[in-house]
Amino acid sequence: MPYPKGAAQTGGAGTVDARLSPDGRRVLVRYVDDRLAEYDAGTGNLLKLRGKFSAADAGAELEKFAREGR
């Protein structure tokens, strides 16, 4: 999958994983370079770049987001 419109396109070539927030309004995307970005699930607009994490921390952040929405 290519980078969504508005995403920083540095490093990596696409997504590895994603999680939907409990309310279904936002999605947290993990890119191949372990960057995380939060998007509006309805529009696809970038809401926030969360930065680059270690592989383990990126996975943990995805799971936390799916449970808590933050």
FIKOLZA-1660 file (N, C-alpha, C; in steps of 0.1 Angstrom, whole numbers, plus 5000, padded with zeros to 4 digits):
% residues 70
   i   px   py   pz ch aa at
   1 5008 4988 5000  A  M  N
   1 5000 5000 5000  A  M CA
   1 5009 5012 5000  A  M  C
   2 5006 5022 4991  A  P  N
   2 5014 5034 4991  A  P CA
   2 5011 5043 5003  A  P  C
   3 5019 5053 5005  A  Y  N
   3 5017 5062 5016  A  Y CA
   3 5004 5070 5013  A  Y  C
   4 4995 5072 5023  A  P  N
   4 4983 5080 5021  A  P CA
   4 4986 5094 5019  A  P  C
   5 4977 5102 5013  A  K  N
   5 4979 5116 5010  A  K CA
   5 4982 5123 5023  A  K  C
   6 4993 5131 5024  A  G  N
   6 4996 5139 5035  A  G CA
   6 5007 5132 5044  A  G  C
   7 5010 5120 5042  A  A  N
   7 5019 5113 5050  A  A CA
   7 5034 5116 5046  A  A  C
   8 5042 5117 5056  A  A  N
   8 5056 5120 5053  A  A CA
   8 5062 5108 5045  A  A  C
   9 5068 5110 5034  A  Q  N
   9 5073 5099 5026  A  Q CA
   9 5088 5097 5027  A  Q  C
  10 5093 5095 5039  A  T  N
  10 5107 5093 5041  A  T CA
  10 5109 5079 5045  A  T  C
  11 5118 5071 5039  A  G  N
  11 5121 5058 5042  A  G CA
  11 5109 5049 5040  A  G  C
  12 5112 5036 5040  A  G  N
  12 5101 5026 5039  A  G CA
  12 5094 5026 5026  A  G  C
  13 5085 5017 5024  A  A  N
  13 5078 5017 5011  A  A CA
  13 5063 5014 5013  A  A  C
  14 5058 5014 5025  A  G  N
  14 5044 5011 5027  A  G CA
  14 5041 5007 5041  A  G  C
  15 5029 5002 5043  A  T  N
  15 5024 4998 5056  A  T CA
  15 5027 4984 5059  A  T  C
  16 5028 4981 5072  A  V  N
  16 5030 4968 5077  A  V CA
  16 5018 4963 5085  A  V  C
  17 5012 4972 5092  A  D  N
  17 5001 4969 5101  A  D CA
  17 4993 4981 5104  A  D  C
  18 4981 4979 5109  A  A  N
  18 4972 4991 5113  A  A CA
  18 4962 4986 5123  A  A  C
  19 4957 4995 5132  A  R  N
  19 4947 4992 5141  A  R CA
  19 4937 5004 5142  A  R  C
  20 4924 5000 5143  A  L  N
  20 4913 5009 5144  A  L CA
  20 4911 5013 5159  A  L  C
  21 4908 5026 5162  A  S  N
  21 4905 5030 5175  A  S CA
  21 4892 5023 5180  A  S  C
  22 4889 5022 5193  A  P  N
  22 4877 5016 5197  A  P CA
  22 4864 5022 5192  A  P  C
  23 4865 5036 5190  A  D  N
  23 4853 5043 5185  A  D CA
  23 4852 5042 5169  A  D  C
  24 4862 5036 5163  A  G  N
  24 4861 5034 5148  A  G CA
  24 4864 5047 5140  A  G  C
  25 4868 5058 5147  A  R  N
  25 4870 5070 5140  A  R CA
  25 4884 5073 5135  A  R  C
  26 4894 5066 5141  A  R  N
  26 4908 5068 5138  A  R CA
  26 4915 5055 5135  A  R  C
  27 4925 5055 5127  A  V  N
  27 4933 5044 5125  A  V CA
  27 4948 5047 5127  A  V  C
  28 4955 5038 5134  A  L  N
  28 4970 5040 5136  A  L CA
  28 4977 5031 5126  A  L  C
  29 4986 5036 5118  A  V  N
  29 4993 5028 5108  A  V CA
  29 5007 5027 5111  A  V  C
  30 5012 5015 5110  A  R  N
  30 5027 5012 5112  A  R CA
  30 5033 5010 5098  A  R  C
  31 5043 5018 5095  A  Y  N
  31 5050 5017 5082  A  Y CA
  31 5062 5007 5083  A  Y  C
  32 5067 5003 5072  A  V  N
  32 5078 4993 5072  A  V CA
  32 5091 4998 5080  A  V  C
  33 5092 5011 5081  A  D  N
  33 5104 5016 5089  A  D CA
  33 5100 5019 5103  A  D  C
  34 5089 5013 5108  A  D  N
  34 5084 5014 5122  A  D CA
  34 5080 5028 5126  A  D  C
  35 5076 5037 5116  A  R  N
  35 5070 5050 5120  A  R CA
  35 5055 5047 5122  A  R  C
  36 5049 5055 5131  A  L  N
  36 5035 5054 5133  A  L CA
  36 5028 5067 5129  A  L  C
  37 5017 5066 5123  A  A  N
  37 5009 5078 5119  A  A CA
  37 4994 5075 5122  A  A  C
  38 4987 5085 5126  A  E  N
  38 4973 5084 5130  A  E CA
  38 4965 5091 5119  A  E  C
  39 4955 5085 5114  A  Y  N
  39 4946 5090 5103  A  Y CA
  39 4931 5090 5107  A  Y  C
  40 4924 5099 5102  A  D  N
  40 4909 5099 5103  A  D CA
  40 4904 5087 5094  A  D  C
  41 4897 5078 5100  A  A  N
  41 4893 5066 5093  A  A CA
  41 4882 5069 5083  A  A  C
  42 4875 5079 5084  A  G  N
  42 4865 5082 5074  A  G CA
  42 4870 5090 5062  A  G  C
  43 4880 5099 5064  A  T  N
  43 4885 5107 5053  A  T CA
  43 4898 5103 5048  A  T  C
  44 4906 5096 5057  A  G  N
  44 4920 5092 5053  A  G CA
  44 4930 5104 5056  A  G  C
  45 4925 5115 5061  A  N  N
  45 4934 5126 5064  A  N CA
  45 4943 5123 5076  A  N  C
  46 4956 5127 5074  A  L  N
  46 4966 5125 5084  A  L CA
  46 4962 5134 5096  A  L  C
  47 4962 5128 5108  A  L  N
  47 4959 5136 5120  A  L CA
  47 4972 5139 5128  A  L  C
  48 4981 5129 5129  A  K  N
  48 4993 5131 5137  A  K CA
  48 5003 5121 5133  A  K  C
  49 5016 5126 5131  A  L  N
  49 5027 5117 5130  A  L CA
  49 5032 5114 5144  A  L  C
  50 5033 5101 5148  A  R  N
  50 5037 5098 5162  A  R CA
  50 5052 5096 5163  A  R  C
  51 5059 5095 5152  A  G  N
  51 5073 5093 5153  A  G CA
  51 5077 5079 5149  A  G  C
  52 5090 5076 5151  A  K  N
  52 5096 5063 5148  A  K CA
  52 5099 5056 5161  A  K  C
  53 5096 5043 5161  A  F  N
  53 5097 5035 5173  A  F CA
  53 5106 5022 5170  A  F  C
  54 5110 5015 5180  A  S  N
  54 5116 5002 5177  A  S CA
  54 5105 4993 5173  A  S  C
  55 5108 4982 5167  A  A  N
  55 5098 4973 5162  A  A CA
  55 5088 4968 5173  A  A  C
  56 5094 4965 5185  A  A  N
  56 5086 4960 5196  A  A CA
  56 5077 4971 5202  A  A  C
  57 5083 4983 5203  A  D  N
  57 5075 4995 5208  A  D CA
  57 5064 4998 5198  A  D  C
  58 5066 4998 5185  A  A  N
  58 5056 5001 5175  A  A CA
  58 5044 4991 5176  A  A  C
  59 5047 4978 5178  A  G  N
  59 5037 4968 5180  A  G CA
  59 5029 4971 5193  A  G  C
  60 5036 4974 5203  A  A  N
  60 5029 4977 5216  A  A CA
  60 5020 4989 5215  A  A  C
  61 5025 5000 5208  A  E  N
  61 5017 5012 5206  A  E CA
  61 5004 5008 5198  A  E  C
  62 5005 5000 5188  A  L  N
  62 4993 4996 5180  A  L CA
  62 4983 4989 5189  A  L  C
  63 4987 4980 5197  A  E  N
  63 4978 4973 5206  A  E CA
  63 4972 4982 5216  A  E  C
  64 4980 4991 5222  A  K  N
  64 4974 5001 5231  A  K CA
  64 4964 5010 5224  A  K  C
  65 4966 5014 5212  A  F  N
  65 4957 5022 5205  A  F CA
  65 4944 5015 5202  A  F  C
  66 4945 5002 5199  A  A  N
  66 4933 4994 5196  A  A CA
  66 4924 4992 5209  A  A  C
  67 4931 4991 5220  A  R  N
  67 4924 4990 5233  A  R CA
  67 4918 5003 5238  A  R  C
  68 4927 5014 5238  A  E  N
  68 4924 5026 5245  A  E CA
  68 4921 5038 5236  A  E  C
  69 4925 5037 5223  A  G  N
  69 4923 5048 5214  A  G CA
  69 4932 5060 5216  A  G  C
  70 4943 5057 5223  A  R  N
  70 4954 5067 5224  A  R CA
  70 4967 5061 5224  A  R  C
% end
